[in-house]
Amino acid sequence: MISTMRPDIDNIDEYVRNTTARAFAVVASALGIPSLLPFLKAVCRSKKSWQARHTGIKIVQQIAILMGCAILPHLKSLVEIIEHGLVDEQQKVRTITALAIAALAEAATPYGIESFDSVLKPLWKGIRTHRGKGLAAFLKAIGYLIPLMDAEYANYYTREVMLILIREFQSPDEEMKKIVLKVVKQCCATDGVEAQYIKDEILPHFFKHFWNHRMALDRRNYRQLVDTTVE
């Protein structure tokens, strides 16, 4: 399977690469993640092309989506294989790495925070330096990691990330709005985050930027808006 699909990993057509990543996830599901780990390690560190690195990291994301909590025994290995992608020179590789970490954290919920120790620092640095799609992906990853933390850490990290989230409340980008709403919901639902803090620091900005005619008429985002408000 590996030798047959290997040439498509750095195909110039993104659709082919995405389909290849999904096919590899099915192989991992059928034959077991350990059988693919050495191959993934090599592909994710490919010096030859950024497309190969991108596809390798996408395979990890697809494995997490397909296999859910079955990734737990291999979580640390999978995180170690992709962590360098957060500081890759290519924007697309950095973005897919953050999305893969979000998928791994979602699949591992509510366990496994210790496996993500090595990526917390680069994620934190990333939300301070990135803008646009890159920032949205990094925020999504942090949104899935905060619920895995102990209450004390969750409270600290929520306060830190909230500064960025409140700034992005004003973003006109639909995808960013969706992710910001989701992350706010995840933070507010986490043990350790104080109700008074939410009322004082988040609610005024939240209602000002989200509860308006435009958002009420936005068919794509209004459901997430209601869910976040209820939380």
C-alpha positions, -999 to +999 in steps of 0.1 A: +000+000+000+028+024+009+048+018-022+017+022-044+005+055-029+040+070-021+043+089-055+010+108-048+022+122-015+038+152-032+015+154-062+011+190-074-028+186-073-040+193-037-071+171-043-049+141-051-028+147-019-059+150+003-074+118-011-041+100-006-041+112+031-075+098+036-065+065+020-035+062+043-057+068+073-078+038+062-047+017+059-036+028+095-071+019+107-070-015+091-034-025+098-027-006+130-011+028+136+024+013+145+028-002+110+027+033+095+047+053+122+082+049+106+068+059+072+050+089+087+081+100+105+101+101+073+074+118+052+066+145+078+103+155+079+108+154+041+133+180+029+125+174-007+091+191-008+068+209+015+039+191-002+051+158+012+054+172+047+019+187+043+004+153+032+022+134+060+007+157+087-027+156+070-025+117+073-021+122+111-051+145+111-072+120+091-061+091+114-074+111+144-107+119+127-112+083+115-101+064+146-111+086+175-101+075+209-082+044+194-053+068+188-047+072+226-020+045+229+000+062+201-008+098+209+026+108+221+043+093+190+018+110+167+023+144+183+061+140+182+060+132+145+042+164+136+053+190+162+081+205+141+054+215+116+042+243+139+074+262+130+078+251+094+087+278+068+056+271+048+024+287+060+002+258+047+023+233+067+020+253+099-018+256+094-023+218+088-001+210+118-023+231+141-054+215+126-039+180+131-032+188+168-068+200+172-080+167+157-057+146+180-068+166+211-105+162+201-100+124+196-082+121+229-107+141+250-107+141+280-073+124+283-038+129+271-028+165+280+008+153+289+013+141+253+009+177+241+035+193+264+059+198+236+035+218+214+020+242+240+049+267+236+050+269+198+011+271+197+013+299+222+039+318+202+019+311+171-013+329+183+007+360+190+024+361+156+000+347+131-030+363+114-058+350+092-061+313+084-029+304+103-042+321+135-076+304+131-060+270+130-038+277+160-068+290+180-087+259+171-059+237+185-057+256+218-095+254+220-093+216+220-063+215+244-077+237+272-105+213+282-078+186+287-060+206+313-062+207+351-085+234+363-057+257+375-039+256+341-071+258+322-080+291+340-046+306+333-046+296+296-082+308+291-073+342+304-043+344+281-060+332+249-091+354+256-071+385+249-066+373+213-102+360+210-117+393+221-096+411+195-108+386+168-144+392+178-142+420+152-129+399+124-151+400+092-139+365+082-167+338+085-143+309+093-126+330+120-159+339+136-169+302+137-137+292+153-137+321+178-173+311+189-163+275+193-132+283+213-151+307+236-176+279+242-149+254+250-132+278+274-164+287+292-173+250+296-140+241+312-136+235+350-115+262+366-128+291+345-147+315+369-182+327+362-174+362+374-145+364+349-168+354+321-194+380+331-169+408+336-144+403+308-161+383+280-198+390+279-197+428+272-175+423+241-193+392+231-228+408+230-214+439+214-198+421+184-220+390+180-256+398+189-265+420+159-287+417+128-259+405+106-250+375+128-287+367+134-292+364+096-260+344+091-273+309+084-239+293+088-229+308+121-261+315+141-263+279+155-228+281+169-236+316+183-267+303+201-247+273+215-219+295+227-243+320+243-262+292+261-229+278+274 
